[in-house]
Amino acid sequence: MTDVPMNAGTQSIAAEPSLRRVMGPWLLLLFIVGDILGTGIYALTGQVAKQVGGVVWLPFVVAFVVALVTAFSYLELVTKYPKAAGAALYTHKAFGIHFVTFIVAFAVMCSGITSASTASRAFAANMSNAMGLNLSALAITITGLAFMAVVAAVNFRGVGESLKANVVLTCVELTGLLIIIVIGLWAIGLGQGDVSRVIQFRSTADGGMFWPVIAATTLAFFAMVGFEDSVNMAEECKDPSRHFPKVLLVGLVITCLIYVLVSVSAITLVAPEQLGEGETPLLKVVQQGAPNFPIWIFGFITMFAVANTALINMLMASRLVYGMSREHVLPPALGRVHRERRTPYVAIGFTTLLAFALITFVGEVPALGGTTALLLLCVFTVVNVAVLVLRRDSVSHQHFRTPTILPILGAVFCAFLASPWAGRDPVQYRVAGVLIGVGVVLWLITIMINRMTGITRVEPDLEHLGRGGPVN
């Protein structure tokens, strides 16, 4: 029996082809903007309005601030360890506990799958409205499953093809949001709608505003998590150490500004009670503000937008599973790469099956979106703490250093928003618990496989754990 480093997984399957380094700064910016602008704004605006009333923009701003604080922590870690990619790597460098490292990596992977499952549900609902089909709940579920199968097929084609599709879909979803903004500003200019709604809070029994905003922020945070996906794609970027900081901050600011403008336009034209009904809130804005605009066109734009979210998140999730398998923390079969397409086809199949289960047995957009935010808030709490712990680890090159107060505030804010005190639906904890339980079972199976094959101890390769090996 021998002790081996975790990177032995790469050596033991050296015959497997590696991944390609294809992302420049513009592709990275489109990746971040496209991921953040997808399902969150298209599907959850109404659910946020249901919680807070007319100030629907406020929870998005609060979520942006929390995300920005955590983004500064990521900037320090990415520039300090430029070959590293992902929260799991920073967790292991900070704490050195293999199981905790695995749980963080698996939670990030699960967040991608829950996000993509949310998008599939939103896709089916918008297709039903755009085409006037009035699909039943069962038909929407079946449509969501078919949509997820198509996403898997595109993912299998390869990261280059997936990123090309991302460029097209990002342009489409930006067009849709610009339509909403233009319709809203045009209506305001003509004196239509009710601009005063943007400062009106939903009345509550105790008259308080704090807790409704916090509860809405737990949902709105789902819309601000694209930058974590970009971190996990860093080893397919051409120069992540140089490009990542500026691109990340620019992407977050752009998306926050668009979110605020869309929220203001939406609530000006549609009352919060109506906006919160159903799963297609922005379609209602178009119908109200531009009744002559072909609603089916905007419906298809929305479908493409949420498709972009699903594609990006399933891309990230499959690469994380691939990486963990190559480093002997998930069963080795999950690390296999297709020789012709050079894509992790078994990992793609595994993550797609998990998405199928979520679409079938959970289904509702608020539950899936809230679970995504819950998982990533837990991960972000760990990352913010890891920044402080890793201050004792000096490196030879200069790197970005965030003010100490920011990771402290980030850890506190993220932990609070992930807690039951923030008004989370209990179903989110149940879904997250089941997903993490699947990971624990796979971890135990991997331990048995490692022992059977002579691997008694796994020492992480801190450069490649999140991605599974070097990239061409």
VEXDREN-2710 file (C-alpha; in Angstrom, 1 decimal):
% VEXDREN-2710
k/r/px/py/pz
1/MET/0.0/0.0/0.0
2/THR/1.4/3.4/-0.9
3/ASP/0.8/7.0/-0.1
4/VAL/0.3/9.1/-3.2
5/PRO/-0.2/12.8/-3.9
6/MET/-3.6/13.8/-5.2
7/ASN/-2.1/14.8/-8.5
8/ALA/-1.3/11.1/-9.1
9/GLY/-4.8/11.0/-10.5
10/THR/-3.5/13.0/-13.4
11/GLN/-0.5/10.7/-13.8
12/SER/-2.4/7.5/-13.5
13/ILE/-4.6/8.4/-16.4
14/ALA/-2.0/10.2/-18.4
15/ALA/-3.4/8.8/-21.6
16/GLU/-6.5/11.0/-21.1
17/PRO/-6.4/14.3/-23.1
18/SER/-6.4/17.6/-21.3
19/LEU/-8.6/20.6/-21.4
20/ARG/-8.0/23.7/-23.7
21/ARG/-7.1/27.2/-22.6
22/VAL/-9.4/29.3/-24.8
23/MET/-10.8/32.3/-22.7
24/GLY/-9.4/35.8/-23.3
25/PRO/-10.6/38.9/-21.3
26/TRP/-13.6/39.6/-23.5
27/LEU/-14.8/36.0/-23.4
28/LEU/-14.3/36.1/-19.6
29/LEU/-16.3/39.3/-19.3
30/LEU/-19.1/37.9/-21.4
31/PHE/-19.0/34.7/-19.3
32/ILE/-19.4/36.7/-16.1
33/VAL/-22.0/39.1/-17.4
34/GLY/-24.0/36.4/-19.2
35/ASP/-24.0/34.1/-16.1
36/ILE/-25.1/36.9/-13.7
37/LEU/-27.7/38.4/-16.0
38/GLY/-29.5/35.1/-16.8
39/THR/-32.2/33.4/-14.8
40/GLY/-31.9/35.7/-11.7
41/ILE/-33.3/38.8/-13.3
42/TYR/-35.6/37.1/-15.8
43/ALA/-37.3/34.7/-13.4
44/LEU/-36.9/36.0/-9.9
45/THR/-37.8/39.7/-10.2
46/GLY/-41.4/38.9/-9.4
47/GLN/-40.6/36.8/-6.4
48/VAL/-38.4/39.6/-5.0
49/ALA/-41.3/42.1/-5.6
50/LYS/-43.6/39.7/-3.7
51/GLN/-41.3/40.0/-0.7
52/VAL/-40.6/43.8/-0.6
53/GLY/-43.1/45.5/-2.8
54/GLY/-42.1/48.4/-5.0
55/VAL/-38.5/48.6/-3.8
56/VAL/-37.7/45.5/-5.8
57/TRP/-34.3/47.1/-6.8
58/LEU/-33.1/47.3/-3.1
59/PRO/-32.5/43.5/-2.5
60/PHE/-30.5/43.3/-5.7
61/VAL/-28.3/46.2/-4.5
62/VAL/-27.8/44.6/-1.1
63/ALA/-27.0/41.3/-2.8
64/PHE/-24.5/43.2/-5.1
65/VAL/-22.8/44.7/-2.1
66/VAL/-22.4/41.4/-0.4
67/ALA/-21.2/39.8/-3.6
68/LEU/-18.7/42.7/-4.2
69/VAL/-17.2/42.3/-0.7
70/THR/-16.7/38.6/-1.3
71/ALA/-15.3/39.3/-4.8
72/PHE/-12.5/41.3/-3.3
73/SER/-11.6/38.2/-1.2
74/TYR/-11.5/36.2/-4.4
75/LEU/-9.3/38.8/-6.1
76/GLU/-6.7/38.5/-3.3
77/LEU/-6.7/34.7/-3.6
78/VAL/-6.7/34.5/-7.4
79/THR/-3.8/36.9/-7.7
80/LYS/-1.9/35.4/-4.8
81/TYR/-2.2/31.9/-6.1
82/PRO/-2.5/32.6/-9.9
83/LYS/-2.5/28.9/-10.8
84/ALA/-5.2/28.0/-8.4
85/ALA/-8.9/28.0/-9.4
86/GLY/-11.7/27.8/-7.0
87/ALA/-12.9/28.0/-3.5
88/ALA/-11.9/24.4/-2.7
89/LEU/-8.3/25.2/-3.3
90/TYR/-8.3/28.2/-1.0
91/THR/-10.1/26.2/1.6
92/HIS/-7.4/23.5/1.6
93/LYS/-4.5/26.0/1.7
94/ALA/-6.2/27.7/4.7
95/PHE/-7.4/24.7/6.7
96/GLY/-5.7/21.6/5.3
97/ILE/-8.7/19.3/6.0
98/HIS/-9.3/17.1/3.0
99/PHE/-13.0/16.4/3.8
100/VAL/-13.8/20.1/4.2
101/THR/-12.0/20.8/1.0
102/PHE/-14.2/18.2/-0.8
103/ILE/-17.4/19.5/0.8
104/VAL/-16.7/23.0/-0.4
105/ALA/-15.9/21.8/-3.9
106/PHE/-19.0/19.7/-4.1
107/ALA/-21.2/22.5/-2.8
108/VAL/-20.0/24.8/-5.6
109/MET/-20.7/22.0/-8.1
110/CYS/-24.2/21.5/-6.6
111/SER/-24.9/25.2/-6.8
112/GLY/-24.2/25.1/-10.5
113/ILE/-26.7/22.2/-10.9
114/THR/-29.4/23.9/-8.9
115/SER/-28.9/27.1/-10.8
116/ALA/-29.2/25.3/-14.2
117/SER/-32.3/23.5/-12.9
118/THR/-33.8/26.8/-12.0
119/ALA/-33.1/28.0/-15.5
120/SER/-34.7/24.9/-17.1
121/ARG/-37.9/25.5/-15.2
122/ALA/-37.9/29.2/-16.2
123/PHE/-37.2/28.2/-19.8
124/ALA/-40.2/25.8/-19.9
125/ALA/-42.5/28.4/-18.3
126/ASN/-41.5/31.2/-20.7
127/MET/-41.9/28.8/-23.7
128/SER/-45.4/28.0/-22.5
129/ASN/-46.3/31.7/-22.4
130/ALA/-44.5/32.8/-25.5
131/MET/-46.1/30.1/-27.7
132/GLY/-49.5/30.3/-26.0
133/LEU/-49.4/26.7/-25.1
134/ASN/-50.7/27.0/-21.5
135/LEU/-48.7/23.9/-20.5
136/SER/-49.6/21.9/-17.4
137/ALA/-47.2/21.4/-14.6
138/LEU/-46.3/18.0/-15.9
139/ALA/-45.7/19.3/-19.4
140/ILE/-43.4/22.1/-18.0
141/THR/-41.4/19.5/-16.1
142/ILE/-41.0/17.3/-19.3
143/THR/-40.0/20.4/-21.3
144/GLY/-37.4/21.3/-18.6
145/LEU/-36.0/17.8/-18.8
146/ALA/-35.7/18.0/-22.6
147/PHE/-34.1/21.4/-22.4
148/MET/-31.5/20.0/-19.9
149/ALA/-30.7/17.2/-22.3
150/VAL/-29.9/19.7/-25.0
151/VAL/-27.7/21.6/-22.6
152/ALA/-25.8/18.4/-21.9
153/ALA/-25.3/17.8/-25.7
154/VAL/-23.9/21.3/-26.2
155/ASN/-21.6/20.8/-23.2
156/PHE/-20.4/17.5/-24.6
157/ARG/-19.4/19.3/-27.9
158/GLY/-16.7/21.1/-26.0
159/VAL/-15.8/24.2/-24.0
160/GLY/-14.9/26.2/-27.2
161/GLU/-18.3/25.5/-28.7
162/SER/-20.0/26.2/-25.4
163/LEU/-18.3/29.5/-25.1
164/LYS/-19.2/30.5/-28.6
165/ALA/-22.8/29.7/-27.7
166/ASN/-22.4/31.8/-24.6
167/VAL/-21.4/34.8/-26.6
168/VAL/-24.5/34.6/-28.8
169/LEU/-26.8/33.9/-25.8
170/THR/-25.3/36.7/-23.8
171/CYS/-25.9/39.2/-26.6
172/VAL/-29.5/37.9/-26.8
173/GLU/-30.2/38.3/-23.1
174/LEU/-28.6/41.7/-23.0
175/THR/-30.9/42.7/-25.9
176/GLY/-33.9/41.5/-23.8
177/LEU/-33.0/43.5/-20.8
178/LEU/-32.3/46.6/-22.9
179/ILE/-35.8/46.2/-24.3
180/ILE/-37.2/46.3/-20.8
181/ILE/-35.1/49.3/-19.8
182/VAL/-36.1/51.3/-23.0
183/ILE/-39.8/50.4/-22.5
184/GLY/-39.6/51.5/-18.9
185/LEU/-37.8/54.8/-19.6
186/TRP/-40.1/55.5/-22.6
187/ALA/-43.2/55.0/-20.4
188/ILE/-41.8/57.2/-17.6
189/GLY/-41.1/59.9/-20.2
190/LEU/-44.7/59.7/-21.4
191/GLY/-46.0/59.9/-17.8
192/GLN/-47.2/56.3/-17.9
193/GLY/-47.0/53.8/-15.0
194/ASP/-46.3/54.8/-11.4
195/VAL/-42.8/55.8/-10.7
196/SER/-43.6/56.4/-7.0
197/ARG/-43.8/52.6/-6.5
198/VAL/-39.9/52.4/-6.5
199/ILE/-39.8/53.8/-2.9
200/GLN/-42.8/51.9/-1.6
201/PHE/-42.3/48.9/0.8
202/ARG/-44.7/46.1/1.1
203/SER/-46.8/46.5/4.3
204/THR/-46.1/43.9/7.0
205/ALA/-47.9/43.1/10.2
206/ASP/-45.3/44.8/12.3
207/GLY/-44.6/47.6/9.8
208/GLY/-40.9/46.7/9.6
209/MET/-38.9/46.9/6.5
210/PHE/-35.6/45.2/7.5
211/TRP/-36.7/41.5/7.5
212/PRO/-38.6/41.6/4.2
213/VAL/-35.6/43.1/2.5
214/ILE/-33.3/40.5/4.0
215/ALA/-35.7/37.7/3.0
216/ALA/-35.8/39.1/-0.5
217/THR/-32.0/39.4/-0.6
218/THR/-31.6/35.7/0.0
219/LEU/-33.4/35.2/-3.3
220/ALA/-31.8/38.1/-5.1
221/PHE/-28.3/36.8/-4.2
222/PHE/-29.0/34.0/-6.7
223/ALA/-28.6/36.6/-9.4
224/MET/-25.2/37.7/-8.3
225/VAL/-23.2/34.5/-8.2
226/GLY/-21.7/34.3/-11.7
227/PHE/-18.3/35.3/-10.6
228/GLU/-17.8/32.0/-8.8
229/ASP/-18.3/30.2/-12.0
230/SER/-15.7/32.3/-13.6
231/VAL/-13.2/31.4/-10.9
232/ASN/-13.8/27.8/-11.6
233/MET/-13.1/28.3/-15.3
234/ALA/-9.9/30.2/-14.6
235/GLU/-7.6/27.4/-15.9
236/GLU/-9.3/27.7/-19.2
237/CYS/-8.4/31.5/-19.3
238/LYS/-5.3/32.6/-21.2
239/ASP/-4.0/34.9/-18.5
240/PRO/-6.2/34.8/-15.4
241/SER/-3.7/36.5/-13.0
242/ARG/-3.6/39.6/-15.2
243/HIS/-7.1/39.8/-16.6
244/PHE/-9.3/38.4/-13.8
245/PRO/-9.4/41.4/-11.3
246/LYS/-10.4/44.1/-13.7
247/VAL/-12.8/41.9/-15.6
248/LEU/-14.6/40.6/-12.5
249/LEU/-15.1/44.1/-11.0
250/VAL/-16.3/45.5/-14.4
251/GLY/-18.7/42.6/-14.8
252/LEU/-20.2/43.0/-11.4
253/VAL/-20.7/46.8/-11.8
254/ILE/-22.3/46.4/-15.2
255/THR/-24.7/43.7/-14.1
256/CYS/-25.7/45.6/-10.9
257/LEU/-26.5/48.7/-13.0
258/ILE/-28.6/46.7/-15.4
259/TYR/-30.5/45.0/-12.5
260/VAL/-31.4/48.3/-11.0
261/LEU/-32.6/49.8/-14.3
262/VAL/-34.7/46.7/-15.1
263/SER/-36.2/46.6/-11.6
264/VAL/-37.2/50.2/-11.8
265/SER/-38.7/49.8/-15.2
266/ALA/-40.6/46.7/-14.2
267/ILE/-42.1/48.1/-11.0
268/THR/-43.0/51.4/-12.7
269/LEU/-45.2/49.5/-15.2
270/VAL/-46.5/46.5/-13.2
271/ALA/-47.7/46.6/-9.6
272/PRO/-45.7/44.3/-7.3
273/GLU/-48.7/42.1/-6.6
274/GLN/-49.1/41.3/-10.3
275/LEU/-45.3/41.1/-10.9
276/GLY/-45.1/38.4/-8.2
277/GLU/-47.6/36.1/-9.9
278/GLY/-46.3/33.3/-12.0
279/GLU/-42.8/32.6/-13.4
280/THR/-42.6/35.1/-16.3
281/PRO/-42.5/38.6/-14.7
282/LEU/-40.7/40.5/-17.5
283/LEU/-43.2/39.3/-20.0
284/LYS/-45.8/41.2/-18.1
285/VAL/-43.7/44.3/-18.3
286/VAL/-43.6/44.1/-22.1
287/GLN/-47.3/43.5/-22.3
288/GLN/-48.1/46.5/-20.1
289/GLY/-45.5/49.0/-21.5
290/ALA/-45.5/48.0/-25.1
291/PRO/-48.8/46.1/-25.9
292/ASN/-48.0/46.2/-29.6
293/PHE/-44.6/44.5/-29.2
294/PRO/-44.8/40.9/-30.4
295/ILE/-44.8/39.1/-27.0
296/TRP/-43.6/35.9/-28.6
297/ILE/-40.3/37.6/-29.6
298/PHE/-39.6/38.6/-26.0
299/GLY/-40.6/35.2/-24.8
300/PHE/-38.0/33.6/-27.0
301/ILE/-35.4/36.1/-25.8
302/THR/-36.1/35.1/-22.3
303/MET/-35.8/31.5/-23.2
304/PHE/-32.4/32.1/-24.7
305/ALA/-31.3/34.1/-21.6
306/VAL/-32.1/31.4/-19.1
307/ALA/-30.6/28.8/-21.5
308/ASN/-27.3/30.8/-21.1
309/THR/-27.4/30.4/-17.4
310/ALA/-28.0/26.7/-17.6
311/LEU/-25.2/26.2/-20.1
312/ILE/-22.6/28.1/-18.1
313/ASN/-23.5/26.4/-14.8
314/MET/-23.5/22.9/-16.2
315/LEU/-20.2/23.6/-17.9
316/MET/-18.7/24.6/-14.5
317/ALA/-20.3/21.8/-12.6
318/SER/-19.1/19.1/-15.0
319/ARG/-15.5/20.5/-14.9
320/LEU/-15.5/20.5/-11.1
321/VAL/-16.6/16.8/-11.0
322/TYR/-14.0/16.0/-13.6
323/GLY/-11.3/17.7/-11.5
324/MET/-12.3/16.1/-8.2
325/SER/-12.2/12.7/-9.9
326/ARG/-8.8/13.2/-11.4
327/GLU/-7.5/14.1/-7.9
328/HIS/-9.0/10.9/-6.3
329/VAL/-11.7/12.6/-4.3
330/LEU/-14.5/11.2/-6.5
331/PRO/-14.7/7.9/-8.2
332/PRO/-12.2/7.7/-11.1
333/ALA/-14.8/6.9/-13.7
334/LEU/-16.1/10.5/-13.4
335/GLY/-12.7/11.8/-14.7
336/ARG/-12.9/10.2/-18.1
337/VAL/-12.4/12.4/-21.1
338/HIS/-13.8/11.7/-24.6
339/ARG/-10.9/11.2/-27.0
340/GLU/-12.4/13.1/-29.9
341/ARG/-14.3/15.9/-28.2
342/ARG/-11.9/16.2/-25.3
343/THR/-14.7/16.8/-22.9
344/PRO/-15.4/15.1/-19.5
345/TYR/-18.4/13.1/-20.8
346/VAL/-19.0/10.9/-17.7
347/ALA/-19.0/14.0/-15.5
348/ILE/-21.4/15.7/-17.9
349/GLY/-23.7/12.7/-17.6
350/PHE/-23.5/12.6/-13.8
351/THR/-24.3/16.3/-13.4
352/THR/-27.1/16.1/-15.9
353/LEU/-28.7/13.2/-14.0
354/LEU/-28.6/15.2/-10.8
355/ALA/-30.3/18.1/-12.7
356/PHE/-33.0/15.7/-13.9
357/ALA/-33.7/14.7/-10.3
358/LEU/-34.0/18.4/-9.2
359/ILE/-36.3/19.3/-12.1
360/THR/-38.5/16.3/-11.4
361/PHE/-38.8/16.3/-7.6
362/VAL/-38.2/20.0/-6.6
363/GLY/-39.3/22.0/-9.6
364/GLU/-40.3/25.4/-8.3
365/VAL/-38.1/28.3/-9.2
366/PRO/-37.9/29.9/-5.7
367/ALA/-36.8/26.7/-4.1
368/LEU/-34.1/25.9/-6.6
369/GLY/-32.9/29.5/-6.9
370/GLY/-32.9/29.9/-3.1
371/THR/-30.9/26.6/-2.7
372/THR/-28.3/27.9/-5.2
373/ALA/-27.9/31.1/-3.1
374/LEU/-27.8/29.1/0.2
375/LEU/-25.0/26.8/-1.1
376/LEU/-22.9/29.6/-2.4
377/LEU/-23.4/31.8/0.7
378/CYS/-21.9/29.0/2.8
379/VAL/-19.0/28.7/0.4
380/PHE/-18.4/32.4/0.4
381/THR/-18.4/32.5/4.2
382/VAL/-15.5/29.9/4.1
383/VAL/-13.6/31.8/1.4
384/ASN/-13.8/35.1/3.4
385/VAL/-12.4/33.4/6.4
386/ALA/-9.7/31.7/4.3
387/VAL/-8.4/35.1/3.1
388/LEU/-7.7/36.1/6.7
389/VAL/-6.1/32.7/7.6
390/LEU/-3.9/32.8/4.5
391/ARG/-2.4/36.2/5.4
392/ARG/0.2/34.2/7.2
393/ASP/1.2/32.5/3.9
394/SER/3.6/34.9/2.1
395/VAL/4.4/34.5/-1.6
396/SER/7.3/35.8/-3.6
397/HIS/5.3/37.9/-6.1
398/GLN/3.1/41.0/-5.6
399/HIS/-0.6/40.5/-5.5
400/PHE/-3.8/42.3/-4.8
401/ARG/-4.6/42.7/-1.1
402/THR/-8.1/43.5/0.1
403/PRO/-8.6/45.7/3.2
404/THR/-8.9/43.4/6.2
405/ILE/-12.3/44.7/7.1
406/LEU/-13.9/43.5/3.8
407/PRO/-13.4/39.7/4.3
408/ILE/-14.6/40.1/7.9
409/LEU/-17.7/41.8/6.8
410/GLY/-18.1/39.4/4.0
411/ALA/-17.9/36.4/6.3
412/VAL/-20.5/37.9/8.7
413/PHE/-22.9/39.0/5.9
414/CYS/-22.7/35.7/4.0
415/ALA/-23.2/33.6/7.2
416/PHE/-26.2/35.6/8.2
417/LEU/-27.9/35.4/4.8
418/ALA/-27.3/31.6/4.8
419/SER/-28.9/31.2/8.3
420/PRO/-32.6/30.5/9.1
421/TRP/-32.8/34.0/10.7
422/ALA/-32.7/35.5/7.2
423/GLY/-36.2/34.0/6.6
424/ARG/-35.2/31.1/4.3
425/ASP/-37.7/28.5/3.2
426/PRO/-36.9/25.3/5.0
427/VAL/-37.1/23.3/1.7
428/GLN/-33.9/25.0/0.6
429/TYR/-32.0/23.3/3.5
430/ARG/-33.5/20.0/2.7
431/VAL/-32.6/20.1/-0.9
432/ALA/-29.0/21.3/-0.1
433/GLY/-28.7/18.5/2.5
434/VAL/-29.7/15.8/0.1
435/LEU/-27.2/17.0/-2.5
436/ILE/-24.4/17.2/0.0
437/GLY/-25.4/13.8/1.2
438/VAL/-24.9/12.4/-2.3
439/GLY/-21.4/13.9/-2.2
440/VAL/-20.6/12.3/1.1
441/VAL/-21.7/8.9/-0.2
442/LEU/-19.4/9.3/-3.3
443/TRP/-16.6/10.4/-1.0
444/LEU/-16.9/7.2/1.0
445/ILE/-17.1/5.1/-2.2
446/THR/-13.9/6.8/-3.4
447/ILE/-12.1/6.0/-0.2
448/MET/-12.9/2.3/-0.6
449/ILE/-11.7/2.4/-4.3
450/ASN/-8.5/4.2/-3.2
451/ARG/-7.8/1.5/-0.6
452/MET/-8.5/-1.3/-3.1
453/THR/-6.1/0.2/-5.6
454/GLY/-3.4/0.9/-3.1
455/ILE/-4.0/4.6/-2.4
456/THR/-4.1/5.1/1.4
457/ARG/-3.7/8.8/1.7
458/VAL/-4.5/11.6/-0.7
459/GLU/-2.5/14.8/-0.6
460/PRO/-4.1/17.6/-2.7
461/ASP/-2.4/19.1/-5.7
462/LEU/-3.3/22.7/-4.8
463/GLU/-2.9/23.9/-8.4
464/HIS/-5.2/21.5/-10.0
465/LEU/-7.8/20.1/-7.5
466/GLY/-10.6/22.3/-8.8
467/ARG/-9.9/21.6/-12.4
468/GLY/-8.3/18.2/-12.6
469/GLY/-4.9/18.9/-14.3
470/PRO/-3.0/21.3/-16.5
471/VAL/-4.6/22.8/-19.5
472/ASN/-3.2/23.1/-23.0
END
